[in-house]
């Protein structure tokens, strides 16, 4: 007889020869099943030692926050650490314990999930298809954040609109050569931000030049990857005069490289990032960005699990363009002649004479 915690709903469904949905309805006592089918499922569950408490109709007993280790330490990630905080807030309000598990490809996901005794999963970050299937195989309610996978509920921000807003702002500010730096195109959010970037270029009637789009090299350090992408853009025959970076951290690394090469931001080149992490408003210059309510992503996802709203669907939270110093169009350079000083109150004739003398004096000085 198998251990109670070793059996997943998927394994139970396979043993009973029915679908996962049928198992769920049978264990919850929901209508829509024949009595023989219900009795069969309950009998198999008892034989295999399945923990029927996992499918009770109330809120989860324990939620597990899943994070993909390949994106780096959660402690130093300015995005997913805030997602976790939002999820923890929702769980605390509902009285549901929340634990954390970082995953990597090739690990025994089911065994690790069982150790946490979770009955609901919140996955944040990108999980490759192999890892996603391992997570789904656990047979627990699942909601994703900043990711999309067929058949799974997901909570995302409006990435397409965000990429479009950022690029449109740079174009309307007078940029002639707008470039972009993106992360891996396999990531759902990155692909949509890139689509928004290209759409804005198209709508502005500009020709899209692939040379002005760089992808971070995943084989090197993240900071160095951003700096290298910027260096490549600056090495083009006509360097860009504006850059949209797919997240704020990449934008800040790119600005760092520009400074080292003697370029001024925004005088020589303008930037817009994405996410509005805390560092964006404290950088020098402050970083224009697409603001995402990052904490709300985690909160909404956890709340959906608590309320049992796990049917396959995608919720999209709105975004907002925040304009700061890094993308503001600079005032036109002053003309060769110096501005006239204010004319003292006097007769029109005296005023004209005073102004004339002032200009003549400046001409002599030059």
C-alpha positions as CSV (number, residue, x, y, z in Angstrom):
1,X,0.0,0.0,0.0
2,X,1.5,3.4,-1.0
3,X,2.1,6.1,1.4
4,X,-0.8,8.6,1.6
5,X,1.5,11.5,0.6
6,X,3.1,9.7,-2.3
7,X,-0.1,9.6,-4.4
8,X,-1.0,12.4,-6.8
9,X,-4.5,13.0,-8.2
10,X,-3.1,12.2,-11.7
11,X,-1.9,8.8,-10.5
12,X,-5.2,8.2,-8.8
13,X,-7.0,9.1,-12.1
14,X,-4.8,6.7,-14.1
15,X,-5.4,3.9,-11.6
16,X,-9.2,4.4,-11.7
17,X,-9.2,4.8,-15.5
18,X,-11.0,8.2,-15.4
19,X,-10.1,11.9,-15.9
20,X,-8.6,14.1,-13.2
21,X,-11.9,16.2,-13.3
22,X,-13.9,13.0,-12.5
23,X,-11.7,12.2,-9.6
24,X,-12.0,15.7,-8.3
25,X,-15.9,15.6,-8.5
26,X,-16.0,12.2,-6.9
27,X,-13.8,13.2,-3.9
28,X,-15.6,16.5,-3.4
29,X,-19.0,14.8,-3.6
30,X,-20.1,17.1,-6.5
31,X,-22.9,16.1,-8.8
32,X,-22.5,15.0,-12.4
33,X,-21.2,11.4,-11.8
34,X,-23.0,8.0,-11.7
35,X,-22.9,6.3,-8.4
36,X,-20.9,3.3,-9.7
37,X,-18.2,5.8,-11.0
38,X,-18.1,7.7,-7.7
39,X,-17.8,4.4,-5.8
40,X,-15.0,3.2,-8.0
41,X,-13.0,6.4,-7.5
42,X,-13.5,6.3,-3.7
43,X,-12.5,2.7,-3.6
44,X,-9.3,3.2,-5.6
45,X,-8.5,6.3,-3.5
46,X,-8.9,4.3,-0.3
47,X,-6.7,1.4,-1.6
48,X,-3.9,3.7,-2.7
49,X,-4.1,5.7,0.5
50,X,-4.9,9.1,-1.2
51,X,-5.2,12.0,1.1
52,X,-8.7,13.2,0.4
53,X,-8.1,16.4,2.4
54,X,-6.2,17.7,-0.6
55,X,-9.4,18.2,-2.6
56,X,-11.7,19.6,0.1
57,X,-13.9,22.4,-1.1
58,X,-12.6,25.0,1.3
59,X,-9.4,27.1,1.0
60,X,-6.0,25.4,0.7
61,X,-4.4,24.2,3.8
62,X,-0.9,25.2,2.6
63,X,0.3,27.0,-0.5
64,X,3.7,26.5,-2.1
65,X,5.4,29.3,-4.1
66,X,7.5,27.8,-6.9
67,X,10.4,29.7,-8.4
68,X,12.7,28.7,-11.2
69,X,16.3,28.7,-10.0
70,X,17.8,29.5,-13.4
71,X,16.7,33.1,-13.2
72,X,19.0,33.7,-10.2
73,X,18.6,34.1,-6.5
74,X,15.1,35.2,-5.4
75,X,16.7,37.3,-2.7
76,X,18.4,39.6,-5.3
77,X,15.6,39.6,-7.8
78,X,13.8,42.9,-7.7
79,X,10.7,41.5,-9.5
80,X,9.9,38.0,-8.2
81,X,10.7,38.9,-4.6
82,X,7.9,41.5,-4.7
83,X,5.6,38.9,-6.4
84,X,6.3,36.7,-3.4
85,X,5.5,39.5,-1.0
86,X,2.1,40.0,-2.7
87,X,1.3,36.3,-2.5
88,X,2.3,36.2,1.2
89,X,0.0,39.1,1.9
90,X,-3.0,37.4,0.4
91,X,-2.2,34.1,2.2
92,X,-1.7,35.9,5.5
93,X,-5.1,37.6,5.2
94,X,-6.7,34.3,4.5
95,X,-4.8,32.4,7.2
96,X,-3.1,30.1,4.7
97,X,0.6,29.2,5.3
98,X,2.9,29.8,2.4
99,X,6.2,28.2,1.8
100,X,8.9,28.6,-0.9
101,X,10.5,26.1,-3.2
102,X,13.1,26.8,-6.0
103,X,13.2,24.3,-8.8
104,X,15.5,23.3,-11.6
105,X,15.2,21.0,-14.6
106,X,15.8,17.4,-13.9
107,X,14.8,17.4,-10.2
108,X,12.1,15.2,-8.7
109,X,9.5,17.9,-8.5
110,X,6.7,15.7,-7.1
111,X,8.9,14.5,-4.2
112,X,9.9,18.0,-3.3
113,X,6.3,19.3,-3.4
114,X,5.1,16.4,-1.2
115,X,7.7,17.3,1.4
116,X,6.0,20.7,1.7
117,X,2.6,19.1,2.2
118,X,1.1,21.7,-0.1
119,X,-2.3,21.4,-1.8
120,X,-2.1,24.5,-4.0
121,X,0.8,25.7,-6.2
122,X,1.8,29.3,-7.3
123,X,4.5,29.3,-10.0
124,X,6.3,32.5,-10.7
125,X,9.0,33.0,-13.4
126,X,9.7,31.0,-16.5
127,X,9.5,27.2,-16.4
128,X,10.5,25.3,-19.5
129,X,8.0,22.7,-20.9
130,X,9.7,19.8,-19.2
131,X,9.6,21.5,-15.8
132,X,6.0,22.6,-16.4
133,X,4.8,19.1,-17.1
134,X,6.5,17.9,-13.9
135,X,4.7,20.6,-11.9
136,X,1.4,19.8,-13.5
137,X,1.9,16.1,-12.9
138,X,1.6,16.9,-9.2
139,X,-2.1,17.2,-9.8
140,X,-2.6,20.2,-7.5
141,X,-4.4,23.5,-8.3
142,X,-1.9,25.7,-10.1
143,X,-1.7,29.4,-11.0
144,X,1.2,31.0,-12.9
145,X,2.6,34.5,-12.6
146,X,4.6,36.1,-15.4
147,X,4.3,33.0,-17.5
148,X,1.8,31.3,-19.8
149,X,1.2,27.6,-20.4
150,X,-1.8,26.0,-22.2
151,X,-4.4,24.6,-19.8
152,X,-3.2,26.6,-16.8
153,X,-4.5,29.7,-15.2
154,X,-2.1,32.6,-15.4
155,X,-1.8,36.2,-14.1
156,X,0.3,38.6,-16.2
157,X,0.6,42.3,-16.8
158,X,-0.3,43.8,-20.2
159,X,3.1,43.2,-21.7
160,X,2.1,44.0,-25.3
161,X,0.6,47.4,-24.4
162,X,3.6,48.1,-22.2
163,X,6.2,47.5,-24.9
164,X,4.1,49.6,-27.3
165,X,3.8,52.5,-24.9
166,X,7.5,52.6,-24.1
167,X,8.5,52.6,-27.8
168,X,5.8,55.1,-28.9
169,X,7.0,57.5,-26.2
170,X,10.6,57.4,-27.5
171,X,9.4,57.9,-31.1
172,X,7.1,60.8,-30.3
173,X,10.0,62.4,-28.4
174,X,11.9,62.7,-31.6
175,X,14.1,59.6,-31.6
176,X,15.1,58.5,-35.1
177,X,16.9,55.2,-34.3
178,X,15.1,53.4,-31.6
179,X,16.8,50.2,-30.4
180,X,15.8,47.5,-28.0
181,X,17.4,45.0,-25.6
182,X,15.4,41.9,-24.8
183,X,15.8,38.7,-22.7
184,X,15.1,35.2,-24.0
185,X,12.4,35.2,-26.6
186,X,11.0,31.9,-25.2
187,X,9.7,33.9,-22.2
188,X,6.1,34.8,-22.6
189,X,6.4,38.3,-21.2
190,X,9.5,39.1,-23.2
191,X,8.0,37.9,-26.5
192,X,5.0,40.2,-26.0
193,X,7.1,43.2,-25.0
194,X,9.1,42.7,-28.2
195,X,5.9,42.5,-30.2
196,X,4.7,45.8,-28.7
197,X,8.1,47.4,-29.6
198,X,7.8,46.3,-33.2
199,X,4.2,47.3,-33.5
200,X,5.0,50.9,-32.4
201,X,7.8,51.0,-35.0
202,X,5.4,49.8,-37.7
203,X,2.7,52.2,-36.7
204,X,5.2,55.1,-36.9
205,X,5.9,54.2,-40.5
206,X,9.5,53.3,-39.7
207,X,11.4,50.4,-41.3
208,X,12.3,47.7,-38.7
209,X,16.1,47.1,-38.7
210,X,17.0,43.8,-36.9
211,X,20.4,45.2,-36.1
212,X,18.8,47.6,-33.6
213,X,17.4,44.7,-31.5
214,X,19.8,42.8,-29.2
215,X,19.1,39.7,-27.1
216,X,21.0,39.1,-23.8
217,X,23.5,36.4,-23.9
218,X,22.3,33.8,-21.4
219,X,25.7,32.2,-21.1
220,X,27.3,35.1,-19.3
221,X,26.7,37.1,-16.1
222,X,23.4,39.0,-16.3
223,X,24.9,42.4,-15.7
224,X,27.7,41.9,-18.2
225,X,25.1,40.6,-20.7
226,X,23.3,43.9,-20.5
227,X,26.5,45.9,-20.9
228,X,27.6,43.8,-23.9
229,X,24.2,44.2,-25.6
230,X,24.6,48.0,-25.2
231,X,28.1,48.0,-26.5
232,X,27.0,46.1,-29.6
233,X,24.3,48.7,-30.3
234,X,26.8,51.6,-29.9
235,X,29.2,49.9,-32.4
236,X,26.6,50.1,-35.2
237,X,27.5,52.5,-38.1
238,X,24.7,54.7,-36.8
239,X,24.3,54.3,-33.1
240,X,20.8,54.5,-31.7
241,X,19.5,57.6,-30.1
242,X,17.0,55.8,-27.9
243,X,16.7,52.3,-26.3
244,X,13.8,50.3,-24.9
245,X,15.0,47.7,-22.4
246,X,12.7,44.8,-21.5
247,X,13.3,45.4,-17.8
248,X,14.7,48.1,-15.6
249,X,17.8,46.2,-14.5
250,X,18.9,45.8,-18.1
251,X,18.2,49.5,-18.8
252,X,20.4,50.5,-15.8
253,X,23.2,48.2,-16.9
254,X,23.0,49.6,-20.4
255,X,23.1,53.2,-19.1
256,X,26.2,52.3,-17.1
257,X,28.0,51.2,-20.3
258,X,27.0,54.4,-22.1
259,X,28.5,56.5,-19.3
260,X,31.7,54.6,-19.4
261,X,31.9,55.4,-23.1
262,X,31.3,59.1,-22.6
263,X,27.7,59.3,-23.7
264,X,25.2,61.4,-21.7
265,X,21.7,60.3,-20.8
266,X,19.3,61.7,-22.0
267,X,21.3,64.3,-24.0
268,X,22.9,61.7,-26.3
269,X,20.7,58.7,-25.9
270,X,17.4,58.1,-24.1
271,X,16.1,55.1,-22.2
272,X,12.9,53.5,-21.1
273,X,12.8,50.3,-19.0
274,X,10.0,48.1,-17.7
275,X,8.6,47.0,-14.3
276,X,9.3,50.2,-12.2
277,X,11.5,48.4,-9.6
278,X,12.6,50.5,-6.6
279,X,16.0,51.3,-8.2
280,X,14.3,53.0,-11.2
281,X,13.3,56.1,-9.2
282,X,16.6,56.4,-7.4
283,X,19.0,56.0,-10.3
284,X,21.0,58.9,-11.8
285,X,19.3,60.0,-14.0
286,X,16.0,58.6,-12.8
287,X,14.7,55.9,-15.2
288,X,11.6,56.2,-17.3
289,X,9.7,52.9,-17.2
290,X,6.5,51.0,-17.7
291,X,5.0,50.6,-14.2
292,X,3.7,47.2,-13.3
293,X,1.9,46.6,-10.0
294,X,4.3,43.7,-9.2
295,X,2.9,43.0,-5.7
296,X,-0.7,42.8,-7.2
297,X,0.5,40.0,-9.5
298,X,1.3,37.8,-6.6
299,X,-1.7,38.9,-4.6
300,X,-4.2,38.2,-7.4
301,X,-2.6,34.8,-8.1
302,X,-2.7,33.6,-4.5
303,X,-6.2,34.9,-4.1
304,X,-7.4,32.9,-7.1
305,X,-6.0,29.7,-5.5
306,X,-7.6,30.6,-2.2
307,X,-11.0,31.1,-3.9
308,X,-10.6,28.0,-6.1
309,X,-10.5,30.0,-9.3
310,X,-8.1,27.8,-11.2
311,X,-9.9,27.2,-14.5
312,X,-7.5,27.7,-17.5
313,X,-7.6,31.4,-18.2
314,X,-5.3,34.5,-18.4
315,X,-5.9,37.6,-16.4
316,X,-4.0,40.7,-17.5
317,X,-3.3,43.6,-15.2
318,X,-3.0,47.1,-16.6
319,X,0.4,49.0,-17.0
320,X,1.3,52.6,-16.9
321,X,4.1,54.6,-18.6
322,X,6.1,56.6,-16.1
323,X,8.2,59.4,-17.7
324,X,11.4,60.4,-15.8
325,X,14.7,62.0,-16.6
326,X,16.2,59.2,-18.8
327,X,13.8,59.8,-21.7
328,X,12.8,63.4,-21.5
329,X,13.5,65.3,-24.8
330,X,16.1,67.9,-24.1
331,X,15.3,71.6,-24.8
332,X,16.8,72.9,-28.1
333,X,20.4,74.2,-27.7
334,X,20.6,78.0,-27.3
335,X,21.3,80.0,-30.4
336,X,24.7,81.6,-31.0
337,X,23.5,85.0,-29.8
338,X,22.8,85.4,-26.0
339,X,19.3,86.0,-24.7
340,X,18.4,89.6,-24.1
341,X,18.0,90.7,-20.5
342,X,14.7,92.0,-19.3
343,X,14.3,95.7,-20.3
344,X,13.8,98.1,-17.3
345,X,10.6,100.0,-17.2
346,X,11.0,103.1,-19.2
347,X,9.8,104.7,-22.4
348,X,9.8,102.5,-25.5
349,X,12.6,104.6,-27.0
350,X,14.8,104.3,-23.9
351,X,14.1,100.6,-23.6
352,X,15.2,100.0,-27.2
353,X,18.4,101.9,-26.7
354,X,19.2,100.0,-23.5
355,X,18.7,96.6,-25.3
356,X,20.8,97.8,-28.2
357,X,23.7,98.7,-26.0
358,X,23.5,95.4,-24.2
359,X,23.7,93.4,-27.4
360,X,26.6,95.5,-28.7
361,X,28.5,95.0,-25.5
362,X,28.1,91.2,-25.8
363,X,29.3,91.3,-29.4
364,X,32.5,93.1,-28.3
365,X,33.0,90.4,-25.6
366,X,32.8,87.7,-28.2
